[in-house]
Amino acid sequence: MAADEPLVLGIETSCDETGVGIVHGTTLLADAVASSVDTHARFGGVVPEIASRAHLEAMVPTIERALKTAGVCAKDLDGIAVTAGPGLAGALLVGVSAAKAYAYALGKPLYGVNHLASHICVDQLEHGRLPEPTMALLVSGGHSSLLLSADITSDVRPLGATIDDAAGEAFDKIARVLDLGFPGGPVIDRLAKEGDPAAIAFPRGLSGAKDPAYDFSFSGLKTAVARWIEAKRAAGEEVPVRDVAASFQEAVVDVLTRKAVRACKDEGVDHLMIGGGVAANSRLRALAEERCERAGIRLRVPRPGLCTDNGAMVAALGAEMVARGRAASGLELSADSSLPVTDPHVPGHAHDHDHVHEVSKENLYS
């Protein structure tokens, strides 16, 4: 590690994971996560108010755990990064408020960053600097997007996105129909390995010649699968759960990988990065590898633990902001549940940061 590389703490609270990461340049020092997913499971999905309360309770212990794991003192940090959006408004607010409090108390610059751009930047912690430009396929419970990043700190261009259900959302809904619990992604992935992906011909959304080249739609697929299951049950027949899981999963990853490779070819980009929670899916990884290799495209996918929401990805983007001299956010930073991916970070006014340092000189953390 180079001594002059920035040491940054990142806070992520966009949904149900309280994530705190610490990075030194592109080296991951700590990745602490407190999840409230078990609390939401009985409701079949994330309850925003419960998520916000869980973040509030977990925040300080998770930050302290990350600092201890990294073996660093808070006063040694070069900056505090936090997810400013998009995400659940109340959940984001907890993270942003905590980050502002720590930045103020420590006299450190604050960086409000974009959740989606962070999912791209996290790959630097595993595979080194991102090539420029990079094509990114982000797939999660809330997003399915194709993004072209010429500069992860300032230039991220959306090429396509889901027009209805995100891929991860479709996994959760089909798991619910099959009585498999929540979240649905991991259990469907596991069962699909024992099923036949060609057993049932489920539809591929927006795959026609006249359909948008890079947009996604999984609502029709979700409905088709649910109706197929209902028809089986109505006829008194046993539902072949493993075949349904495999065939449904194949329909999703087929469309995702096909459109991602097509975008790389059309834009002349020879790297594809896949991120987001659904990037942990084993079949998505395998099919992407197969199609990228055939097309001469280098595939970059972080290990599964870095694909789901985490503080490390926020710290990674924050460190890149510091390294490239991007303007810090001011203490007026607010959570933005619909922050567009075209805004990788939210800059503030220079005088805010100067003021923070001045009032913090004699604080308890100095």
C-alpha positions as CSV (number, residue, x, y, z in Angstrom):
1,M,0.0,0.0,0.0
2,A,1.3,3.4,-0.9
3,A,1.5,5.7,2.1
4,D,-0.1,8.6,0.2
5,E,-3.2,6.6,-0.7
6,P,-6.4,7.9,1.0
7,L,-7.8,6.1,4.1
8,V,-11.6,6.3,3.8
9,L,-14.5,5.0,5.9
10,G,-17.7,4.2,4.0
11,I,-21.3,3.9,5.3
12,E,-24.0,2.2,3.4
13,T,-27.7,2.2,4.6
14,S,-29.7,2.3,1.4
15,C,-31.9,-0.8,2.3
16,D,-31.7,-3.5,5.0
17,E,-27.9,-3.8,5.4
18,T,-25.9,-1.6,7.7
19,G,-22.5,-1.7,6.0
20,V,-19.3,0.0,7.1
21,G,-16.1,-0.4,5.1
22,I,-12.6,1.0,5.4
23,V,-10.2,1.1,2.5
24,H,-6.7,2.4,1.9
25,G,-6.6,3.3,-1.8
26,T,-7.8,0.2,-3.5
27,T,-7.0,-2.1,-0.5
28,L,-9.8,-3.3,1.6
29,L,-9.1,-3.2,5.4
30,A,-12.5,-3.9,6.9
31,D,-16.0,-4.8,5.7
32,A,-18.4,-4.9,8.6
33,V,-22.1,-5.6,8.0
34,A,-25.1,-5.8,10.3
35,S,-28.1,-7.2,8.5
36,S,-31.8,-7.0,9.4
37,V,-32.9,-9.4,6.7
38,D,-34.2,-12.0,9.2
39,T,-36.5,-9.4,10.7
40,H,-38.0,-8.6,7.3
41,A,-38.4,-12.3,6.3
42,R,-41.7,-12.8,8.0
43,F,-43.2,-9.9,6.1
44,G,-41.9,-11.3,2.7
45,G,-40.0,-8.1,1.9
46,V,-38.1,-5.1,3.4
47,V,-40.2,-2.9,5.7
48,P,-38.7,0.6,5.5
49,E,-39.5,1.7,9.1
50,I,-38.0,-1.5,10.5
51,A,-34.9,-1.1,8.3
52,S,-34.4,2.5,9.5
53,R,-34.7,1.5,13.2
54,A,-32.2,-1.4,12.7
55,H,-29.7,1.0,11.0
56,L,-30.0,3.4,14.0
57,E,-29.3,0.6,16.5
58,A,-26.4,-1.0,14.5
59,M,-24.6,2.1,13.3
60,V,-22.1,2.9,16.1
61,P,-21.3,-0.7,16.9
62,T,-20.7,-1.5,13.3
63,I,-18.4,1.5,12.8
64,E,-16.4,0.6,15.9
65,R,-16.1,-3.0,14.7
66,A,-14.8,-1.8,11.3
67,L,-12.2,0.5,12.9
68,K,-11.0,-2.3,15.2
69,T,-10.8,-4.8,12.3
70,A,-8.9,-2.3,10.1
71,G,-6.6,-1.5,13.0
72,V,-6.9,2.2,12.5
73,C,-8.0,5.2,14.6
74,A,-10.9,7.4,13.5
75,K,-8.6,10.4,13.6
76,D,-6.4,8.9,10.9
77,L,-9.1,8.8,8.3
78,D,-8.8,11.0,5.2
79,G,-12.5,11.2,4.6
80,I,-16.0,9.8,5.4
81,A,-18.1,8.5,2.5
82,V,-21.8,7.7,2.7
83,T,-24.5,6.5,0.3
84,A,-26.6,9.6,-0.4
85,G,-29.0,7.7,-2.7
86,P,-30.8,6.1,-4.3
87,G,-32.5,3.9,-1.7
88,L,-35.1,3.9,1.0
89,A,-35.5,7.5,2.2
90,G,-35.6,6.8,5.9
91,A,-32.8,4.3,5.8
92,L,-30.5,6.6,3.8
93,L,-31.2,9.4,6.3
94,V,-29.8,7.4,9.1
95,G,-26.5,6.8,7.2
96,V,-26.2,10.3,6.0
97,S,-26.9,11.7,9.5
98,A,-24.3,9.4,11.0
99,A,-21.7,10.3,8.4
100,K,-22.2,14.0,8.9
101,A,-21.9,13.6,12.7
102,Y,-18.6,11.7,12.3
103,A,-17.2,14.1,9.7
104,Y,-18.1,17.1,11.9
105,A,-16.6,15.6,15.1
106,L,-13.5,14.4,13.4
107,G,-12.9,17.4,11.2
108,K,-12.8,15.2,8.1
109,P,-14.2,15.8,4.5
110,L,-17.6,14.2,3.8
111,Y,-18.5,12.6,0.5
112,G,-22.1,11.7,-0.4
113,V,-21.8,9.1,-3.1
114,N,-24.2,7.2,-5.4
115,H,-25.2,3.7,-4.5
116,L,-25.1,2.4,-8.1
117,A,-21.7,4.0,-8.9
118,S,-20.4,2.4,-5.6
119,H,-21.5,-1.1,-6.9
120,I,-19.2,-0.5,-9.9
121,C,-16.3,0.9,-8.0
122,V,-16.1,-1.9,-5.5
123,D,-14.5,-4.1,-8.1
124,Q,-11.3,-2.1,-7.7
125,L,-10.9,-3.7,-4.3
126,E,-10.6,-7.1,-6.0
127,H,-9.3,-6.7,-9.5
128,G,-7.5,-3.4,-9.5
129,R,-8.2,-0.1,-11.2
130,L,-11.2,0.0,-13.5
131,P,-10.5,0.4,-17.1
132,E,-11.9,3.5,-18.7
133,P,-14.5,3.2,-20.1
134,T,-16.1,0.3,-18.3
135,M,-19.4,-1.3,-19.1
136,A,-21.3,-2.3,-16.0
137,L,-24.3,-4.5,-15.6
138,L,-25.9,-3.8,-12.2
139,V,-28.5,-6.3,-11.0
140,S,-30.2,-6.2,-7.6
141,G,-33.5,-6.2,-5.8
142,G,-34.1,-2.6,-6.8
143,H,-32.1,-2.1,-10.0
144,S,-31.3,-3.7,-13.3
145,S,-29.2,-1.3,-15.3
146,L,-26.6,-1.1,-18.1
147,L,-24.2,1.7,-17.4
148,L,-21.2,3.1,-19.3
149,S,-18.6,4.7,-17.0
150,A,-15.8,6.8,-18.5
151,D,-14.9,8.1,-15.1
152,I,-16.5,6.5,-12.0
153,T,-16.3,9.8,-10.0
154,S,-17.9,12.0,-12.6
155,D,-19.1,10.3,-15.8
156,V,-21.6,7.5,-15.6
157,R,-24.0,7.2,-18.5
158,P,-27.1,5.0,-18.4
159,L,-27.7,2.9,-21.5
160,G,-30.6,0.9,-20.3
161,A,-32.7,-0.1,-17.2
162,T,-35.6,-2.1,-16.1
163,I,-39.0,-0.7,-17.1
164,D,-40.8,-2.6,-14.3
165,D,-39.6,-5.3,-11.9
166,A,-35.8,-5.5,-11.2
167,A,-34.2,-8.9,-11.6
168,G,-33.8,-9.4,-7.8
169,E,-37.4,-8.4,-7.2
170,A,-38.5,-11.0,-9.7
171,F,-36.5,-13.7,-7.8
172,D,-38.1,-12.7,-4.5
173,K,-41.6,-12.8,-6.0
174,I,-41.2,-16.2,-7.6
175,A,-39.7,-17.5,-4.4
176,R,-42.8,-16.3,-2.6
177,V,-45.1,-18.1,-5.1
178,L,-43.1,-21.3,-4.6
179,D,-43.2,-20.8,-0.8
180,L,-39.4,-20.7,-0.6
181,G,-39.2,-17.7,1.8
182,F,-37.3,-14.4,1.6
183,P,-34.9,-13.4,0.1
184,G,-35.5,-15.5,-3.0
185,G,-32.2,-15.2,-4.9
186,P,-30.0,-17.6,-2.9
187,V,-32.6,-20.4,-2.5
188,I,-33.6,-20.3,-6.2
189,D,-30.0,-20.4,-7.2
190,R,-29.4,-23.4,-5.0
191,L,-32.5,-25.3,-6.2
192,A,-31.8,-24.4,-9.9
193,K,-28.6,-26.4,-9.8
194,E,-30.7,-29.6,-9.4
195,G,-33.2,-28.6,-12.1
196,D,-33.4,-28.5,-15.9
197,P,-33.1,-24.9,-17.3
198,A,-34.7,-26.1,-20.5
199,A,-37.7,-27.9,-18.9
200,I,-40.1,-24.9,-19.3
201,A,-40.0,-22.3,-22.0
202,F,-40.5,-19.1,-20.1
203,P,-40.6,-15.8,-22.0
204,R,-37.6,-13.5,-22.5
205,G,-38.8,-9.9,-21.9
206,L,-37.9,-7.1,-24.4
207,S,-36.0,-9.5,-26.7
208,G,-37.7,-8.7,-29.9
209,A,-36.0,-7.0,-32.9
210,K,-38.1,-3.8,-32.3
211,D,-37.7,-3.7,-28.5
212,P,-35.3,-1.3,-26.7
213,A,-31.8,-2.8,-27.1
214,Y,-30.7,-2.3,-23.5
215,D,-33.8,-2.1,-21.4
216,F,-35.1,-4.9,-19.3
217,S,-38.5,-6.2,-18.3
218,F,-39.2,-9.0,-15.8
219,S,-42.8,-8.4,-15.0
220,G,-44.2,-10.5,-17.8
221,L,-41.8,-13.3,-16.9
222,K,-42.9,-13.2,-13.3
223,T,-46.5,-13.4,-14.3
224,A,-45.9,-16.2,-16.8
225,V,-44.1,-18.3,-14.1
226,A,-46.8,-17.6,-11.5
227,R,-49.6,-18.6,-13.9
228,W,-47.7,-21.8,-14.9
229,I,-47.4,-22.8,-11.2
230,E,-51.1,-21.9,-10.5
231,A,-52.2,-24.1,-13.5
232,K,-50.2,-27.0,-12.1
233,R,-51.7,-26.6,-8.7
234,A,-55.2,-26.2,-10.1
235,A,-54.9,-29.5,-12.0
236,G,-53.8,-31.2,-8.8
237,E,-50.3,-31.8,-10.2
238,E,-47.1,-31.5,-8.2
239,V,-45.0,-28.5,-9.1
240,P,-41.5,-29.4,-10.2
241,V,-39.9,-26.7,-8.0
242,R,-36.3,-27.4,-9.1
243,D,-37.2,-27.2,-12.8
244,V,-39.3,-24.1,-12.3
245,A,-36.4,-22.4,-10.5
246,A,-33.9,-23.4,-13.2
247,S,-36.1,-22.4,-16.1
248,F,-37.0,-19.1,-14.5
249,Q,-33.4,-18.3,-13.6
250,E,-32.2,-19.1,-17.1
251,A,-34.8,-16.8,-18.6
252,V,-33.5,-13.9,-16.4
253,V,-29.7,-14.5,-16.9
254,D,-30.1,-15.2,-20.6
255,V,-31.6,-11.7,-21.2
256,L,-29.2,-10.0,-18.8
257,T,-26.0,-11.4,-20.3
258,R,-27.2,-11.2,-23.9
259,K,-27.9,-7.5,-23.6
260,A,-24.8,-6.7,-21.7
261,V,-22.5,-8.4,-24.3
262,R,-24.5,-6.6,-27.1
263,A,-23.9,-3.2,-25.4
264,C,-20.1,-3.9,-25.1
265,K,-19.9,-4.7,-28.8
266,D,-22.0,-1.7,-29.8
267,E,-20.0,0.7,-27.7
268,G,-16.6,-0.9,-28.5
269,V,-15.9,-1.7,-24.9
270,D,-13.8,-4.8,-24.1
271,H,-14.5,-5.0,-20.4
272,L,-17.8,-5.9,-18.6
273,M,-18.2,-5.5,-14.9
274,I,-21.2,-7.2,-13.2
275,G,-22.3,-6.0,-9.8
276,G,-25.2,-5.8,-7.4
277,G,-26.8,-8.5,-5.3
278,V,-27.9,-10.7,-8.2
279,A,-24.3,-10.8,-9.4
280,A,-23.8,-13.4,-6.6
281,N,-26.0,-15.8,-8.7
282,S,-23.8,-18.7,-9.9
283,R,-25.6,-19.2,-13.2
284,L,-25.4,-15.5,-14.1
285,R,-21.6,-15.7,-13.5
286,A,-21.2,-18.8,-15.5
287,L,-23.2,-17.7,-18.5
288,A,-21.6,-14.2,-18.5
289,E,-18.2,-15.9,-18.5
290,E,-19.1,-18.1,-21.4
291,R,-20.6,-15.4,-23.5
292,C,-17.8,-12.8,-22.7
293,E,-15.1,-15.3,-23.6
294,R,-16.8,-16.0,-26.9
295,A,-17.0,-12.3,-27.6
296,G,-13.5,-11.4,-26.6
297,I,-14.7,-9.4,-23.6
298,R,-12.9,-9.4,-20.2
299,L,-15.3,-10.1,-17.4
300,R,-14.9,-8.6,-14.0
301,V,-17.2,-9.8,-11.2
302,P,-16.4,-9.2,-7.5
303,R,-16.7,-12.1,-5.1
304,P,-20.3,-12.6,-3.8
305,G,-19.7,-10.8,-0.5
306,L,-18.8,-7.6,-2.3
307,C,-21.8,-7.8,-4.7
308,T,-24.5,-7.4,-2.1
309,D,-24.8,-4.0,-0.4
310,N,-21.8,-3.2,1.8
311,G,-19.8,-0.3,3.2
312,A,-16.6,-1.4,1.3
313,M,-18.1,-0.3,-2.0
314,V,-19.0,3.2,-0.6
315,A,-15.5,3.5,0.9
316,A,-14.0,2.5,-2.4
317,L,-15.8,5.2,-4.3
318,G,-15.0,7.7,-1.5
319,A,-11.3,6.9,-1.8
320,E,-11.5,7.4,-5.5
321,M,-13.1,10.8,-4.9
322,V,-10.3,11.8,-2.6
323,A,-7.6,10.5,-4.9
324,R,-9.0,12.4,-7.9
325,G,-9.5,15.6,-5.9
326,R,-13.2,15.7,-6.2
327,A,-15.1,18.4,-4.2
328,A,-16.3,17.2,-0.8
329,S,-20.0,17.4,0.1
330,G,-21.0,20.0,2.6
331,L,-22.9,19.5,5.9
332,E,-26.1,20.4,4.1
333,L,-25.9,17.0,2.3
334,S,-29.2,15.4,2.3
335,A,-30.5,11.9,1.4
336,D,-32.0,11.6,-2.1
337,S,-34.0,8.4,-2.6
338,S,-34.0,8.9,-6.3
339,L,-30.5,10.2,-6.9
340,P,-29.7,9.6,-10.6
341,V,-26.7,7.5,-11.5
342,T,-25.5,10.4,-13.6
343,D,-24.5,12.0,-10.3
344,P,-21.8,9.7,-8.9
345,H,-21.4,12.0,-5.9
346,V,-23.0,15.1,-4.4
347,P,-20.5,18.0,-4.1
348,G,-21.0,20.8,-1.7
349,H,-19.6,24.2,-1.0
350,A,-15.9,24.6,-0.1
351,H,-16.5,26.8,3.0
352,D,-18.5,24.0,4.7
353,H,-15.4,21.8,4.9
354,D,-13.2,24.6,6.1
355,H,-15.8,25.4,8.8
356,V,-15.8,21.7,10.0
357,H,-12.1,21.7,10.5
358,E,-12.1,25.0,12.4
359,V,-14.8,24.0,14.9
360,S,-13.4,20.5,15.4
361,K,-9.9,21.3,16.4
362,E,-10.5,20.8,20.1
363,N,-13.1,18.0,19.8
364,L,-12.9,14.7,21.7
365,Y,-11.7,12.8,18.6
366,S,-8.7,15.0,17.8
